[in-house]
Amino acid sequence: MDKFTPTSSNTSLESRFQKTWGRCAQPGTKTAPKNVWQDLVRRYSEPHRHYHTLRHLEHCLEAFDAARYVVQDKDAVEMAIWFHDIINDPDTLDNEERSTEFFAQLAEDVFSAEFVDKVGDLILATRHQSEPESSDARIISDIDLASLGAPWAEFIADGEALRNEQQGCTDADYYAAKAVFLSFLLNRRDIYYTTHFQSRLESRARENLRRYIASLERLGYRA
C-alpha cells in the first residue's frame, strides 16, 4: 500500500482532525491542534510504516462514517481512531498500551478525565484479544479489521504492507504467528461483532481468511 502523501486529501484530514480536537476540548482550555496534527503526521509517516499510515486512518474514518448511525459516543470513537496506531514499534507487543499513554499525555488538561479514559479503552479494544464490553468498543474493533473484508487483491496488498513493517522478523516466525491470529479470528462465531459490519463484510472476510490460511499451509506455515 502506498504511503500517504501531501494532497488535498491530507488537507481535508487535517481540517477534520482539528475540528474534532477543538470540539472535544473542555471550554477555556488552551489547545494547539495544529501542533498535535503535525506530530501525528510525522508518526504515521515513519519510514518503517507501510500499512499503519495516514492511509489506514483515512480508511478507518471512511468505515466510521458509514457506521456512525450505530455509534454511541461519536467523538470518543473518532478520537480513538486518530490515535489507535500512533505508536507503531514492530519490535514490541504493547503498541496499543503505549498509544493509549501517548494520547493521555497529550490530552491532559485539554479533555475531561472521563473522555480520556473512554478513548483509552477504545484504543485498547484494537488489540483484538477478547470481546469488547461496550458497543462502541465493538465498533472500533470492527473498523480496525474492516480491511479483512476488502476485495482479494486489496487484501493481499494490505498483507504485503503489513509484512514489510516487520523487517526484523523471519518469514517463518511472521507467517506462523499470522496463521495463528487469522485462524483465531476465523474460528470465532463471527469475525465482526456488529451487525453493520457483519452484513457488509463478514462473508468476504471469511473467504479471504480461508483462502489466505490455505496458502500459508501450502507453504508450511500452520496455526
Secondary structure, 3 states (H helix, E strand, C coil): CCCCCCCHHHHHHHHHHHHHHHHHCCCCCCCCHHHHHHHHHHHHCCCCCCCCCHHHHHHHHHHHHHHHHHCCCHHHHHHHHHHCCCCCCCCCCCHHHHHHHHHHHHHCCCCCHHHHHHHHHHHHHCCCCCCCCCHHHHHHHHHHCHHHHCCHHHHHHHHHHHHHCCCCCCHHHHHHHHHHHHHHHHCCCCCCCCHHHHHHHHHHHHHHHHHHHHHHHHCCCCC
